[in-house]
Amino acid sequence: MCKVLNVHRSGYYAWLKGRPCKRAIENRQLLEQIKQIHQESKKSYGSPRITATLRSQSVHVSRNRVARLMRKANIRAISKKKFIATTHSGHDYPVAKNLLNRNFKAGKPGTAWVSDITYIRTMEGWLYLTIVMDLADRMVIGWSTGKSLTANDTVLPAWKMARSVRPVVKSLIFHSDRGIQYASNEFRETISQQALVQQSMSRKGNCWDNAVAESFFKTLKTEWTNHQVYVTRKQAEISLFEYIETWYNTRRKHSSLNYMSPLEFGKQLVA
């Protein structure tokens, strides 16, 4: 065979005894770390977040190298699906001014919160999820689930939780869309009891005015709920708790937070 292939015998035996080079060994070890991080992120991380996670673990590596290894191993982030936001704003309740005005940066916690409602499909019917997020560190500080779209099942318990997690001690803008839950008498009376709170609402038919809250729901559905089947609402509630409290708030890295989790970024803000 050596004669046929015009290969020296010494070269053939050297190849048999040869070992992988240092770079190949490092790539093999690095790929195992990449696979582990990818699995821990529920396959939601692409090369930027995986690179950031590796660097936080004191692994000095370039994004290009991570992307190359991922591409070779056919490792990809979960693809995004079309997200449709729905809001019932055809009501006669008063509408607040847009005080936030797309200023999605807050220097300190407790100065600007955003809120929104979405639908989670279960075999028992819809489960409605309401969240309240602090723009300073993008942490979901209040959330609730309910069977109906009434204020008592959505915005009121989420607001109550947010206040218990972060009491209102300074001037606060609370921003939402024009949904009937936020404009209802029950909710307006509740937040009016807080003298430091100013209610803000998006312009009519403009989802970009509440883009951060909308983005959270898009991320939630892309990374989590779209890939699961919930038999009961209770099962969905447990799943949402797992995503929000044990992953999103504490571990998921955000590009807008310099690839830190809300918990990590928040610690820097109060340090």
C-alpha positions in Angstrom: 0.0 0.0 0.0 2.9 2.3 0.7 4.2 1.7 -2.8 0.8 2.2 -4.4 0.2 5.4 -2.5 3.8 6.6 -2.9 4.2 6.9 0.9 7.4 6.2 2.8 7.2 3.3 5.3 8.7 5.5 8.0 6.1 8.1 7.5 3.3 5.5 7.8 4.6 4.1 11.1 5.2 7.6 12.4 1.5 8.4 11.6 0.4 5.2 13.5 2.4 6.3 16.6 1.4 10.0 16.3 -0.7 11.8 18.9 -3.0 14.7 18.5 -1.3 18.1 18.7 -1.7 20.4 21.6 -4.2 22.6 19.8 -6.4 19.6 18.9 -6.4 18.4 22.5 -7.4 21.9 23.7 -10.2 22.1 21.1 -11.5 18.8 22.2 -11.7 19.9 25.8 -13.1 23.3 24.8 -15.8 21.6 22.8 -16.9 19.6 25.8 -17.3 22.8 27.8 -19.2 24.4 25.0 -21.6 21.5 24.9 -22.2 21.6 28.6 -22.9 25.4 28.6 -25.2 24.9 25.6 -27.2 22.2 27.4 -27.4 24.2 30.6 -28.8 27.1 28.7 -31.6 24.8 27.3 -29.8 25.2 23.9 -30.6 28.9 23.9 -27.1 30.2 23.9 -25.2 31.1 20.7 -21.5 31.8 20.4 -21.6 35.3 22.1 -23.1 34.1 25.3 -21.2 30.9 25.4 -18.0 32.9 24.9 -19.0 35.2 27.8 -19.7 32.2 30.0 -16.4 30.6 29.3 -14.6 33.9 30.0 -16.4 34.2 33.3 -15.0 30.7 34.1 -11.5 32.0 33.4 -11.3 30.3 30.0 -9.6 32.8 27.7 -11.0 32.2 24.2 -12.1 34.2 21.2 -15.7 34.3 20.0 -14.5 33.2 16.5 -12.9 30.1 17.9 -16.1 29.2 19.8 -18.2 29.8 16.7 -15.9 27.7 14.6 -16.1 24.8 17.0 -19.9 25.1 17.4 -20.3 25.2 13.6 -18.1 22.1 13.1 -20.1 20.2 15.8 -23.4 21.4 14.5 -24.3 23.2 17.7 -26.8 26.0 17.2 -28.9 28.3 19.4 -32.7 27.7 19.3 -34.1 29.5 16.3 -36.5 32.4 17.0 -40.1 32.1 16.1 -42.5 35.0 15.1 -43.9 36.7 18.2 -47.3 38.3 18.1 -48.3 40.7 20.9 -51.9 41.3 21.7 -53.4 44.1 23.8 -57.0 44.9 24.5 -56.9 48.7 24.5 -60.4 49.4 23.1 -61.8 50.8 26.4 -63.1 54.0 27.8 -60.8 54.2 30.8 -58.3 57.1 31.2 -55.0 56.6 29.5 -51.7 57.9 31.1 -49.1 59.9 29.2 -46.0 58.2 27.8 -43.6 59.4 30.5 -41.0 56.7 29.8 -40.7 57.7 26.1 -38.6 54.7 25.2 -35.9 55.6 27.8 -35.1 52.0 28.6 -32.0 52.8 30.6 -32.3 53.3 34.4 -29.2 54.1 36.4 -30.6 52.9 39.7 -33.1 50.2 40.7 -36.6 51.3 41.7 -36.8 54.3 39.3 -38.4 52.7 36.2 -40.5 49.5 35.9 -42.2 48.1 32.9 -45.0 45.5 32.8 -46.9 43.4 30.3 -49.2 40.4 29.9 -48.9 37.4 27.7 -50.6 34.0 27.0 -49.2 30.6 27.7 -51.0 27.6 26.1 -51.9 24.6 28.2 -54.3 21.7 27.5 -56.6 23.1 30.2 -56.8 26.4 28.4 -54.8 29.7 28.4 -52.7 30.7 31.4 -52.0 34.5 31.5 -48.6 35.6 32.7 -48.0 39.1 34.0 -44.5 40.5 34.7 -43.0 43.6 36.2 -39.4 44.3 35.3 -37.0 46.8 36.7 -35.2 48.5 33.8 -32.0 49.1 35.9 -31.0 45.4 36.0 -33.7 43.8 33.8 -34.8 41.6 36.7 -38.3 40.3 36.8 -39.2 41.5 40.3 -42.9 40.7 40.1 -45.0 38.2 38.2 -48.3 36.4 38.5 -50.3 33.8 36.6 -54.1 33.5 36.3 -56.9 31.9 34.5 -58.6 35.2 33.5 -57.5 38.6 32.2 -59.1 40.5 35.0 -56.9 43.0 37.0 -57.2 40.8 40.1 -55.7 37.8 38.2 -53.0 39.7 36.4 -51.6 43.2 37.2 -52.6 43.5 40.8 -50.8 40.4 42.2 -47.8 41.1 40.0 -47.6 44.7 41.3 -48.0 43.5 44.9 -45.1 41.0 44.4 -42.9 43.7 42.8 -43.5 46.1 45.8 -42.7 43.4 48.3 -39.4 42.5 46.5 -38.4 46.2 45.9 -40.4 48.7 48.1 -41.0 52.0 46.5 -38.7 54.5 48.2 -38.0 57.0 45.4 -39.7 58.5 42.4 -40.8 55.6 40.1 -42.2 55.5 36.6 -44.5 52.4 36.1 -44.8 51.9 32.3 -47.2 49.5 30.4 -49.3 49.3 27.3 -52.8 50.7 27.2 -54.4 47.3 28.2 -57.6 47.5 30.1 -56.0 45.9 33.1 -53.6 48.8 33.6 -56.2 51.4 32.9 -58.9 49.8 35.1 -60.2 51.7 38.2 -58.8 48.9 40.5 -55.3 49.2 39.3 -55.2 53.0 39.0 -56.6 53.3 42.5 -54.0 50.9 43.8 -50.9 52.6 42.4 -52.4 56.1 43.2 -51.9 55.1 46.9 -48.2 55.4 46.2 -47.3 59.1 46.0 -44.0 58.4 44.5 -45.3 56.4 41.5 -46.2 57.9 38.1 -48.1 55.8 35.7 -47.0 55.8 32.1 -48.5 54.1 29.0 -47.4 53.4 25.4 -48.8 55.3 22.5 -51.8 53.7 20.7 -50.8 50.7 18.7 -47.1 51.2 19.3 -45.5 48.0 20.8 -42.0 49.6 20.6 -42.9 51.9 23.4 -42.8 48.8 25.7 -40.1 46.9 23.8 -38.2 45.6 26.8 -41.2 43.8 28.3 -42.2 42.5 24.8 -38.6 41.3 24.4 -38.8 39.3 27.6 -41.8 37.4 26.4 -40.2 36.8 23.1 -37.2 35.3 24.9 -39.3 33.3 27.2 -41.3 31.7 24.4 -38.3 31.2 22.1 -36.1 29.6 24.8 -38.7 27.9 26.9 -42.5 27.6 26.5 -42.5 27.0 22.7 -40.6 23.8 23.3 -42.8 22.3 26.0 -46.3 20.9 26.2 -48.2 21.8 29.3 -51.0 19.4 30.3 -52.3 21.5 33.2 -52.0 25.2 34.2 -50.2 24.1 37.4 -47.5 22.4 35.3 -47.1 25.6 33.3 -46.8 27.7 36.6 -44.1 25.5 37.9 -42.2 25.7 34.6 -42.5 29.5 34.5 -41.2 29.6 38.1 -38.2 27.5 37.0 -37.4 29.8 34.1 -37.9 33.2 35.8 -36.5 32.5 39.2 -33.8 29.9 38.6 -32.6 30.8 35.1 -33.5 34.2 33.8 -33.0 36.4 36.9 -30.0 34.5 38.3 -28.1 32.9 35.5 -29.1 34.0 32.0 -26.5 36.4 30.5 -27.9 39.5 28.8 -26.1 41.3 26.0 -27.6 44.6 27.2 -26.0 43.9 30.7 -22.5 43.3 29.4 -23.3 39.6 29.3 -24.1 39.4 33.0 -27.2 38.1 34.6 -29.7 40.5 36.2 -28.5 39.3 39.6 -24.8 39.9 38.8 -25.5 43.3 37.2 -27.7 44.4 40.1 -24.9 43.7 42.6 -22.7 46.0 40.7 -25.3 48.8 40.7 -25.7 48.7 44.5 -22.0 48.1 45.3 
